[in-house]
């Protein structure tokens, strides 16, 4: 008896999964449809076969990992080979549907005043064109109204439809605007509170030729790199996504307007990550060594890790206020002491220094906690032996503490470097990557990291967002960071000893 409900459940799951998958295929989302299909097949087989019972418990987590971890990586690589941008967000079928719905008002076509009537959920319009009255409902041609005098007030009721008051009309204006009165191809649409007009399809689509014809001018538009384009160069919007090969990569790697400033951003990105990690690690370890044997070390430890639990954005906003060039506490104190203060938001060097200081402030509690735990694992006999040999504190730290601590913390230091390499929140929250660079192909800032530059290019540029180009740079960034981490790991002594 337990078999029948299980089979029924599997059948329902397969039906829903296949329905969703075919809807994705129909709308042109082939990559996501393939991933959904793979997930449905895996879950179905795991539920159907008793030999795969252990996999049933892993099915949900594996599917989530597939759809939310593996698929985004795959989709980013896929986007880097497409023209996806602000004008090419739709699939071909979606763009065709959108363009097929475009309407226009012909010259000399019907236009006039209107009065709305309602019966249940249906609407009727009383049209007045130079005193000639007619009624129209959805799906029917206008019908002249006989026996009415020019200039007479609209009747309160027509064929069971009751006249709507001004307030009712305003409340239902959106619903009325969505109704297509009349019969194709001549549809009557409300275009204002006082006027209606005949609306005709602007374009005619030929499915076999995959071409649009302008019903007004007769121009033919054929697809060209995701945009329907006529022989005269006129284009239709929106366009649709198509594959463009390696064009995005060639556009980036072959344009000095991108490469030169991006190389500067890359150098700053590495310097920012290295200095932040080294300074945070050094400060955290130093505090752990200095305060380990103090009487009130628990209270001190609690105070030192305060920056850690506070939300990052809150801390950044506080630092923005402290470093404000006109009213900030830090700038005011520096001006009072030295007669000047750095321009933390407009000077390149000062802004970069401020970002590193803020990042160290936010990161050192993390390394302090890690270093405190790592120090506990160092045998006390080593320190006693060093004291007997007369080793200086610096020698003890260099010869004993650092090698042993790094054996434990090396993977976490590398992970911290990777995190800071993509520390978008700090850079964008503090100054949005400014000050701005001059003479660049797209907007870039002197304090931009590669990740904030990609965000600016894809989502924050005043021009149309270029997601395919941003995805190509993201893939290159991913490869770059992966290689850096690989060689860091390969050449880290602690990792070699672990292997």
QUIQUICOR-V566767 format. One record per residue. N is the residue number from 1. RES is the residue in three letters. SS is DSSP state (hx for helix, st for strand, lp for the rest). NEAR is the number of other C-alpha atoms within 12 Angstrom. D_FIRST is the distance of its C-alpha to the first C-alpha in Angstrom with 1 decimal. Layout:
n=(N & N)
res=(RES & RES)
ss=(SS & SS)
near=(NEAR & NEAR)
d_first=(D_FIRST & D_FIRST)
This chain:
n=(1 & 2 & 3 & 4 & 5 & 6 & 7 & 8 & 9 & 10 & 11 & 12 & 13 & 14 & 15 & 16 & 17 & 18 & 19 & 20 & 21 & 22 & 23 & 24 & 25 & 26 & 27 & 28 & 29 & 30 & 31 & 32 & 33 & 34 & 35 & 36 & 37 & 38 & 39 & 40 & 41 & 42 & 43 & 44 & 45 & 46 & 47 & 48 & 49 & 50 & 51 & 52 & 53 & 54 & 55 & 56 & 57 & 58 & 59 & 60 & 61 & 62 & 63 & 64 & 65 & 66 & 67 & 68 & 69 & 70 & 71 & 72 & 73 & 74 & 75 & 76 & 77 & 78 & 79 & 80 & 81 & 82 & 83 & 84 & 85 & 86 & 87 & 88 & 89 & 90 & 91 & 92 & 93 & 94 & 95 & 96 & 97 & 98 & 99 & 100 & 101 & 102 & 103 & 104 & 105 & 106 & 107 & 108 & 109 & 110 & 111 & 112 & 113 & 114 & 115 & 116 & 117 & 118 & 119 & 120 & 121 & 122 & 123 & 124 & 125 & 126 & 127 & 128 & 129 & 130 & 131 & 132 & 133 & 134 & 135 & 136 & 137 & 138 & 139 & 140 & 141 & 142 & 143 & 144 & 145 & 146 & 147 & 148 & 149 & 150 & 151 & 152 & 153 & 154 & 155 & 156 & 157 & 158 & 159 & 160 & 161 & 162 & 163 & 164 & 165 & 166 & 167 & 168 & 169 & 170 & 171 & 172 & 173 & 174 & 175 & 176 & 177 & 178 & 179 & 180 & 181 & 182 & 183 & 184 & 185 & 186 & 187 & 188 & 189 & 190 & 191 & 192 & 193 & 194 & 195 & 196 & 197 & 198 & 199 & 200 & 201 & 202 & 203 & 204 & 205 & 206 & 207 & 208 & 209 & 210 & 211 & 212 & 213 & 214 & 215 & 216 & 217 & 218 & 219 & 220 & 221 & 222 & 223 & 224 & 225 & 226 & 227 & 228 & 229 & 230 & 231 & 232 & 233 & 234 & 235 & 236 & 237 & 238 & 239 & 240 & 241 & 242 & 243 & 244 & 245 & 246 & 247 & 248 & 249 & 250 & 251 & 252 & 253 & 254 & 255 & 256 & 257 & 258 & 259 & 260 & 261 & 262 & 263 & 264 & 265 & 266 & 267 & 268 & 269 & 270 & 271 & 272 & 273 & 274 & 275 & 276 & 277 & 278 & 279 & 280 & 281 & 282 & 283 & 284 & 285 & 286 & 287 & 288 & 289 & 290 & 291 & 292 & 293 & 294 & 295 & 296 & 297 & 298 & 299 & 300 & 301 & 302 & 303 & 304 & 305 & 306 & 307 & 308 & 309 & 310 & 311 & 312 & 313 & 314 & 315 & 316 & 317 & 318 & 319 & 320 & 321 & 322 & 323 & 324 & 325 & 326 & 327 & 328 & 329 & 330 & 331 & 332 & 333 & 334 & 335 & 336 & 337 & 338 & 339 & 340 & 341 & 342 & 343 & 344 & 345 & 346 & 347 & 348 & 349 & 350 & 351 & 352 & 353 & 354 & 355 & 356 & 357 & 358 & 359 & 360 & 361 & 362 & 363 & 364 & 365 & 366 & 367 & 368 & 369 & 370 & 371 & 372 & 373 & 374 & 375 & 376 & 377 & 378 & 379 & 380 & 381 & 382 & 383 & 384 & 385 & 386 & 387 & 388 & 389 & 390 & 391 & 392 & 393 & 394 & 395 & 396 & 397 & 398 & 399 & 400 & 401 & 402 & 403 & 404 & 405 & 406 & 407 & 408 & 409 & 410 & 411 & 412 & 413 & 414 & 415 & 416 & 417 & 418 & 419 & 420 & 421 & 422 & 423 & 424 & 425 & 426 & 427 & 428 & 429 & 430 & 431 & 432 & 433 & 434 & 435 & 436 & 437 & 438 & 439 & 440 & 441 & 442 & 443 & 444 & 445 & 446 & 447 & 448 & 449 & 450 & 451 & 452 & 453 & 454 & 455 & 456 & 457 & 458 & 459 & 460 & 461 & 462 & 463 & 464 & 465 & 466 & 467 & 468 & 469 & 470 & 471 & 472 & 473 & 474 & 475 & 476 & 477 & 478 & 479 & 480 & 481 & 482 & 483 & 484 & 485 & 486 & 487 & 488 & 489 & 490 & 491 & 492 & 493 & 494 & 495 & 496 & 497 & 498 & 499)
res=(UNK & UNK & UNK & UNK & UNK & UNK & UNK & UNK & UNK & UNK & UNK & UNK & UNK & UNK & UNK & UNK & UNK & UNK & UNK & UNK & UNK & UNK & UNK & UNK & UNK & UNK & UNK & UNK & UNK & UNK & UNK & UNK & UNK & UNK & UNK & UNK & UNK & UNK & UNK & UNK & UNK & UNK & UNK & UNK & UNK & UNK & UNK & UNK & UNK & UNK & UNK & UNK & UNK & UNK & UNK & UNK & UNK & UNK & UNK & UNK & UNK & UNK & UNK & UNK & UNK & UNK & UNK & UNK & UNK & UNK & UNK & UNK & UNK & UNK & UNK & UNK & UNK & UNK & UNK & UNK & UNK & UNK & UNK & UNK & UNK & UNK & UNK & UNK & UNK & UNK & UNK & UNK & UNK & UNK & UNK & UNK & UNK & UNK & UNK & UNK & UNK & UNK & UNK & UNK & UNK & UNK & UNK & UNK & UNK & UNK & UNK & UNK & UNK & UNK & UNK & UNK & UNK & UNK & UNK & UNK & UNK & UNK & UNK & UNK & UNK & UNK & UNK & UNK & UNK & UNK & UNK & UNK & UNK & UNK & UNK & UNK & UNK & UNK & UNK & UNK & UNK & UNK & UNK & UNK & UNK & UNK & UNK & UNK & UNK & UNK & UNK & UNK & UNK & UNK & UNK & UNK & UNK & UNK & UNK & UNK & UNK & UNK & UNK & UNK & UNK & UNK & UNK & UNK & UNK & UNK & UNK & UNK & UNK & UNK & UNK & UNK & UNK & UNK & UNK & UNK & UNK & UNK & UNK & UNK & UNK & UNK & UNK & UNK & UNK & UNK & UNK & UNK & UNK & UNK & UNK & UNK & UNK & UNK & UNK & UNK & UNK & UNK & UNK & UNK & UNK & UNK & UNK & UNK & UNK & UNK & UNK & UNK & UNK & UNK & UNK & UNK & UNK & UNK & UNK & UNK & UNK & UNK & UNK & UNK & UNK & UNK & UNK & UNK & UNK & UNK & UNK & UNK & UNK & UNK & UNK & UNK & UNK & UNK & UNK & UNK & UNK & UNK & UNK & UNK & UNK & UNK & UNK & UNK & UNK & UNK & UNK & UNK & UNK & UNK & UNK & UNK & UNK & UNK & UNK & UNK & UNK & UNK & UNK & UNK & UNK & UNK & UNK & UNK & UNK & UNK & UNK & UNK & UNK & UNK & UNK & UNK & UNK & UNK & UNK & UNK & UNK & UNK & UNK & UNK & UNK & UNK & UNK & UNK & UNK & UNK & UNK & UNK & UNK & UNK & UNK & UNK & UNK & UNK & UNK & UNK & UNK & UNK & UNK & UNK & UNK & UNK & UNK & UNK & UNK & UNK & UNK & UNK & UNK & UNK & UNK & UNK & UNK & UNK & UNK & UNK & UNK & UNK & UNK & UNK & UNK & UNK & UNK & UNK & UNK & UNK & UNK & UNK & UNK & UNK & UNK & UNK & UNK & UNK & UNK & UNK & UNK & UNK & UNK & UNK & UNK & UNK & UNK & UNK & UNK & UNK & UNK & UNK & UNK & UNK & UNK & UNK & UNK & UNK & UNK & UNK & UNK & UNK & UNK & UNK & UNK & UNK & UNK & UNK & UNK & UNK & UNK & UNK & UNK & UNK & UNK & UNK & UNK & UNK & UNK & UNK & UNK & UNK & UNK & UNK & UNK & UNK & UNK & UNK & UNK & UNK & UNK & UNK & UNK & UNK & UNK & UNK & UNK & UNK & UNK & UNK & UNK & UNK & UNK & UNK & UNK & UNK & UNK & UNK & UNK & UNK & UNK & UNK & UNK & UNK & UNK & UNK & UNK & UNK & UNK & UNK & UNK & UNK & UNK & UNK & UNK & UNK & UNK & UNK & UNK & UNK & UNK & UNK & UNK & UNK & UNK & UNK & UNK & UNK & UNK & UNK & UNK & UNK & UNK & UNK & UNK & UNK & UNK & UNK & UNK & UNK & UNK & UNK & UNK & UNK & UNK & UNK & UNK & UNK & UNK & UNK & UNK & UNK & UNK & UNK & UNK & UNK & UNK & UNK & UNK & UNK & UNK & UNK & UNK & UNK & UNK & UNK & UNK & UNK & UNK & UNK & UNK & UNK & UNK & UNK & UNK & UNK & UNK & UNK & UNK & UNK & UNK & UNK & UNK & UNK & UNK & UNK & UNK & UNK & UNK)
ss=(lp & hx & hx & hx & hx & hx & hx & hx & hx & hx & hx & hx & hx & hx & hx & hx & hx & hx & hx & hx & hx & hx & hx & hx & hx & hx & lp & lp & lp & hx & hx & hx & hx & hx & hx & hx & hx & hx & hx & hx & hx & hx & hx & hx & hx & hx & hx & hx & lp & hx & hx & hx & hx & hx & hx & hx & hx & hx & hx & hx & hx & hx & hx & hx & hx & hx & hx & hx & hx & hx & hx & hx & hx & hx & hx & hx & hx & hx & hx & lp & lp & st & lp & lp & lp & lp & lp & lp & lp & st & lp & hx & hx & hx & hx & hx & hx & hx & hx & hx & lp & lp & st & st & lp & lp & lp & lp & lp & lp & st & st & st & st & st & st & st & st & st & lp & lp & st & st & st & st & st & st & st & st & lp & lp & st & st & st & st & st & lp & st & lp & lp & lp & lp & st & st & lp & lp & lp & lp & lp & lp & lp & lp & lp & lp & lp & lp & st & st & lp & lp & st & st & st & lp & lp & hx & hx & hx & hx & hx & hx & lp & hx & hx & hx & hx & hx & hx & lp & lp & st & st & st & lp & lp & st & st & st & st & st & lp & lp & lp & lp & lp & st & st & st & st & st & st & lp & st & st & st & st & lp & lp & lp & lp & st & st & st & st & lp & lp & lp & lp & lp & st & st & st & st & st & lp & lp & st & st & st & lp & lp & lp & lp & lp & st & lp & lp & lp & lp & st & lp & lp & st & lp & lp & lp & hx & hx & hx & hx & hx & hx & hx & lp & lp & hx & hx & hx & hx & hx & hx & hx & hx & hx & hx & hx & hx & hx & hx & hx & hx & hx & hx & hx & hx & hx & hx & hx & hx & hx & hx & hx & hx & hx & hx & hx & hx & hx & hx & hx & lp & lp & lp & lp & lp & lp & hx & hx & hx & hx & hx & hx & hx & hx & lp & hx & hx & hx & hx & lp & lp & hx & hx & hx & hx & hx & hx & hx & hx & hx & hx & hx & lp & lp & lp & lp & lp & lp & hx & hx & hx & hx & hx & hx & hx & hx & hx & hx & lp & lp & lp & lp & lp & lp & lp & lp & lp & hx & hx & hx & hx & hx & hx & hx & hx & hx & hx & hx & hx & hx & hx & hx & hx & hx & hx & hx & hx & hx & hx & hx & hx & hx & hx & hx & hx & hx & lp & lp & lp & hx & hx & hx & hx & hx & hx & hx & hx & hx & lp & lp & lp & lp & hx & hx & hx & hx & hx & hx & hx & hx & hx & hx & hx & hx & hx & hx & hx & hx & hx & hx & hx & hx & hx & hx & hx & hx & hx & hx & hx & hx & hx & lp & lp & hx & hx & hx & hx & hx & hx & hx & hx & lp & lp & lp & lp & st & lp & lp & lp & lp & lp & lp & lp & lp & st & lp & lp & lp & lp & hx & hx & hx & hx & hx & hx & hx & hx & hx & hx & hx & lp & lp & lp & lp & lp & lp & hx & hx & hx & hx & hx & hx & hx & hx & hx & hx & hx & hx & hx & hx & hx & hx & hx & hx & hx & hx & hx & hx & hx & hx & lp & lp & hx & hx & hx & hx & hx & hx & lp)
near=(7 & 8 & 13 & 11 & 11 & 17 & 18 & 17 & 18 & 25 & 21 & 16 & 24 & 27 & 18 & 18 & 26 & 26 & 18 & 24 & 27 & 23 & 19 & 23 & 22 & 19 & 23 & 24 & 27 & 20 & 27 & 30 & 26 & 26 & 32 & 31 & 30 & 24 & 32 & 34 & 24 & 27 & 32 & 33 & 23 & 24 & 29 & 25 & 18 & 14 & 11 & 17 & 16 & 13 & 21 & 21 & 14 & 18 & 24 & 20 & 16 & 22 & 27 & 19 & 17 & 26 & 25 & 19 & 16 & 19 & 25 & 21 & 23 & 21 & 30 & 28 & 31 & 32 & 37 & 35 & 30 & 33 & 37 & 37 & 33 & 25 & 26 & 30 & 29 & 28 & 30 & 33 & 26 & 23 & 31 & 34 & 22 & 23 & 31 & 27 & 21 & 23 & 27 & 25 & 25 & 21 & 12 & 10 & 17 & 28 & 28 & 28 & 28 & 37 & 40 & 44 & 33 & 27 & 18 & 11 & 13 & 22 & 34 & 39 & 47 & 41 & 36 & 33 & 25 & 15 & 21 & 25 & 30 & 31 & 34 & 37 & 31 & 23 & 19 & 20 & 22 & 28 & 20 & 18 & 23 & 13 & 11 & 16 & 15 & 15 & 13 & 13 & 15 & 28 & 24 & 18 & 20 & 25 & 19 & 15 & 24 & 25 & 26 & 29 & 17 & 16 & 12 & 18 & 27 & 18 & 15 & 23 & 24 & 16 & 19 & 33 & 24 & 16 & 27 & 33 & 35 & 31 & 21 & 19 & 24 & 27 & 33 & 44 & 39 & 36 & 25 & 19 & 23 & 22 & 23 & 33 & 33 & 32 & 29 & 29 & 26 & 26 & 30 & 29 & 29 & 17 & 15 & 8 & 13 & 21 & 27 & 35 & 28 & 29 & 22 & 18 & 15 & 15 & 24 & 27 & 33 & 29 & 30 & 24 & 22 & 31 & 34 & 35 & 25 & 21 & 15 & 11 & 15 & 18 & 25 & 32 & 28 & 30 & 33 & 33 & 37 & 30 & 23 & 23 & 20 & 23 & 23 & 33 & 29 & 20 & 24 & 28 & 20 & 14 & 18 & 17 & 21 & 31 & 23 & 21 & 30 & 34 & 23 & 24 & 32 & 30 & 20 & 30 & 38 & 29 & 24 & 41 & 37 & 27 & 28 & 39 & 37 & 28 & 30 & 35 & 39 & 30 & 30 & 35 & 34 & 28 & 29 & 34 & 29 & 21 & 24 & 24 & 14 & 14 & 11 & 12 & 18 & 16 & 14 & 20 & 27 & 17 & 16 & 26 & 25 & 22 & 27 & 25 & 17 & 17 & 15 & 26 & 23 & 19 & 25 & 30 & 23 & 21 & 33 & 31 & 22 & 24 & 34 & 28 & 26 & 21 & 17 & 23 & 19 & 26 & 28 & 22 & 20 & 21 & 19 & 12 & 11 & 12 & 11 & 15 & 24 & 27 & 26 & 33 & 35 & 24 & 22 & 24 & 20 & 24 & 34 & 37 & 25 & 34 & 45 & 35 & 27 & 35 & 43 & 33 & 32 & 38 & 43 & 36 & 34 & 34 & 39 & 40 & 30 & 32 & 38 & 32 & 21 & 27 & 34 & 18 & 20 & 24 & 16 & 14 & 12 & 20 & 22 & 15 & 15 & 22 & 17 & 12 & 13 & 13 & 18 & 16 & 18 & 16 & 17 & 24 & 25 & 16 & 18 & 28 & 33 & 26 & 22 & 26 & 34 & 33 & 26 & 29 & 32 & 34 & 26 & 25 & 35 & 32 & 23 & 31 & 34 & 32 & 27 & 36 & 39 & 30 & 35 & 31 & 30 & 41 & 43 & 31 & 26 & 38 & 35 & 32 & 38 & 32 & 26 & 25 & 26 & 15 & 14 & 19 & 20 & 31 & 31 & 36 & 39 & 38 & 47 & 46 & 42 & 44 & 40 & 40 & 43 & 37 & 30 & 32 & 33 & 28 & 23 & 23 & 22 & 13 & 17 & 20 & 25 & 32 & 36 & 41 & 42 & 39 & 38 & 37 & 38 & 35 & 29 & 26 & 31 & 23 & 16 & 19 & 29 & 21 & 15 & 21 & 25 & 19 & 16 & 22 & 26 & 20 & 17 & 24 & 20 & 24 & 21 & 15 & 16 & 14 & 11)
d_first=(0.0 & 3.8 & 5.4 & 5.8 & 7.5 & 9.2 & 10.5 & 11.6 & 13.3 & 15.0 & 16.2 & 17.7 & 19.3 & 20.7 & 22.0 & 23.7 & 25.1 & 26.5 & 27.9 & 29.7 & 30.9 & 32.4 & 34.0 & 35.7 & 36.8 & 38.2 & 40.2 & 41.5 & 39.8 & 38.9 & 38.9 & 36.5 & 34.3 & 34.3 & 33.3 & 30.5 & 29.3 & 29.5 & 27.5 & 24.7 & 24.6 & 24.6 & 21.8 & 19.6 & 20.3 & 19.8 & 16.3 & 15.3 & 16.9 & 16.0 & 19.7 & 20.6 & 18.6 & 22.0 & 23.0 & 20.3 & 22.3 & 25.5 & 24.3 & 25.5 & 28.8 & 29.4 & 28.8 & 31.2 & 33.7 & 33.5 & 34.1 & 36.5 & 38.4 & 38.4 & 38.4 & 41.4 & 43.4 & 42.5 & 43.2 & 46.5 & 47.6 & 46.6 & 48.6 & 51.6 & 51.9 & 51.8 & 54.2 & 52.0 & 54.4 & 55.2 & 55.8 & 53.1 & 49.9 & 48.0 & 46.4 & 48.3 & 46.0 & 46.4 & 50.1 & 50.5 & 48.7 & 50.9 & 54.1 & 53.2 & 53.0 & 56.5 & 59.0 & 62.7 & 65.3 & 67.8 & 71.5 & 72.8 & 69.3 & 68.5 & 68.8 & 69.6 & 68.8 & 65.7 & 64.4 & 60.8 & 59.2 & 55.8 & 53.7 & 50.2 & 48.7 & 51.2 & 54.6 & 57.9 & 60.9 & 64.5 & 66.5 & 70.3 & 72.2 & 75.9 & 75.6 & 73.5 & 70.4 & 67.1 & 63.4 & 60.4 & 56.6 & 53.8 & 53.6 & 57.0 & 60.5 & 63.1 & 64.8 & 68.4 & 69.1 & 72.0 & 74.5 & 74.4 & 77.6 & 77.9 & 77.5 & 75.9 & 73.1 & 69.6 & 68.3 & 65.8 & 63.4 & 62.7 & 60.5 & 58.4 & 58.2 & 59.8 & 62.0 & 60.6 & 62.9 & 64.0 & 61.7 & 58.7 & 59.6 & 59.8 & 56.4 & 54.8 & 56.9 & 54.0 & 51.9 & 54.9 & 55.7 & 52.2 & 52.7 & 54.2 & 56.5 & 57.9 & 56.7 & 56.4 & 58.5 & 60.7 & 58.6 & 60.3 & 59.3 & 60.6 & 62.6 & 64.2 & 64.8 & 67.6 & 66.9 & 64.5 & 64.9 & 63.6 & 61.2 & 60.8 & 58.6 & 60.5 & 59.0 & 57.7 & 55.1 & 55.2 & 51.8 & 53.2 & 56.1 & 54.2 & 57.3 & 58.3 & 61.4 & 63.3 & 63.9 & 67.1 & 68.8 & 67.1 & 66.5 & 63.7 & 61.5 & 59.7 & 57.3 & 59.2 & 57.5 & 55.0 & 57.6 & 58.6 & 62.4 & 65.2 & 68.2 & 70.3 & 68.0 & 66.5 & 62.8 & 60.0 & 57.8 & 55.1 & 54.6 & 51.4 & 50.2 & 51.2 & 51.7 & 55.2 & 55.0 & 57.1 & 59.3 & 58.1 & 58.9 & 62.2 & 63.1 & 62.7 & 64.1 & 67.0 & 68.3 & 70.7 & 70.2 & 66.7 & 67.3 & 70.4 & 69.0 & 65.5 & 67.2 & 69.0 & 65.7 & 64.1 & 67.0 & 66.8 & 63.0 & 63.5 & 66.3 & 64.4 & 61.4 & 63.5 & 65.9 & 63.2 & 61.2 & 64.4 & 65.9 & 62.7 & 62.1 & 65.7 & 65.9 & 62.7 & 63.8 & 67.3 & 66.1 & 63.8 & 66.9 & 69.3 & 67.3 & 65.5 & 68.1 & 69.1 & 69.1 & 66.9 & 64.7 & 61.5 & 63.1 & 64.6 & 61.3 & 59.6 & 62.4 & 62.3 & 58.6 & 58.9 & 58.8 & 55.5 & 53.2 & 55.2 & 53.6 & 55.4 & 56.4 & 58.0 & 60.0 & 61.1 & 62.3 & 64.3 & 65.9 & 66.7 & 68.6 & 70.4 & 71.5 & 72.4 & 75.7 & 77.4 & 76.1 & 74.0 & 74.8 & 75.0 & 77.2 & 79.5 & 80.0 & 80.7 & 83.2 & 84.9 & 85.3 & 86.1 & 87.1 & 84.2 & 80.5 & 78.2 & 76.7 & 73.0 & 71.7 & 74.3 & 75.7 & 73.6 & 74.4 & 74.1 & 70.7 & 69.3 & 70.7 & 69.1 & 65.7 & 66.0 & 67.2 & 64.3 & 61.8 & 63.3 & 63.1 & 59.4 & 58.6 & 60.7 & 58.6 & 55.7 & 58.0 & 59.6 & 56.3 & 55.4 & 59.0 & 59.0 & 55.9 & 57.3 & 60.6 & 59.0 & 57.8 & 61.4 & 63.0 & 66.0 & 68.0 & 68.4 & 70.1 & 72.3 & 73.4 & 74.2 & 76.3 & 78.2 & 78.9 & 80.3 & 77.8 & 78.1 & 75.2 & 75.0 & 74.8 & 72.1 & 70.0 & 70.7 & 70.3 & 67.7 & 65.7 & 65.1 & 64.0 & 61.6 & 60.2 & 59.8 & 57.7 & 55.2 & 55.6 & 56.3 & 52.8 & 52.9 & 56.3 & 55.2 & 52.2 & 54.6 & 56.9 & 54.0 & 53.2 & 56.8 & 57.2 & 54.8 & 55.8 & 55.7 & 55.5 & 58.8 & 60.8 & 59.6 & 59.6 & 63.1 & 65.1 & 62.7 & 64.3 & 67.8 & 70.8 & 70.4 & 71.7 & 74.3 & 74.3 & 70.7 & 68.6 & 66.1 & 66.3 & 66.2 & 67.3 & 69.1 & 66.5 & 63.5 & 61.0 & 59.3 & 56.2 & 58.2 & 60.1 & 56.9 & 55.7 & 59.1 & 59.0 & 55.5 & 55.3 & 58.6 & 61.2 & 63.4 & 62.8 & 59.6 & 56.8 & 56.4 & 52.9 & 53.1 & 56.3 & 55.0 & 51.9 & 54.3 & 56.3 & 53.1 & 52.1 & 55.6 & 55.4 & 52.1 & 53.6 & 56.7 & 55.0 & 52.6 & 55.7 & 57.6 & 54.8 & 54.4 & 58.1 & 58.2 & 55.5 & 57.0 & 60.4 & 59.4 & 60.6 & 57.9 & 55.3 & 57.2 & 57.4 & 53.6 & 53.0)
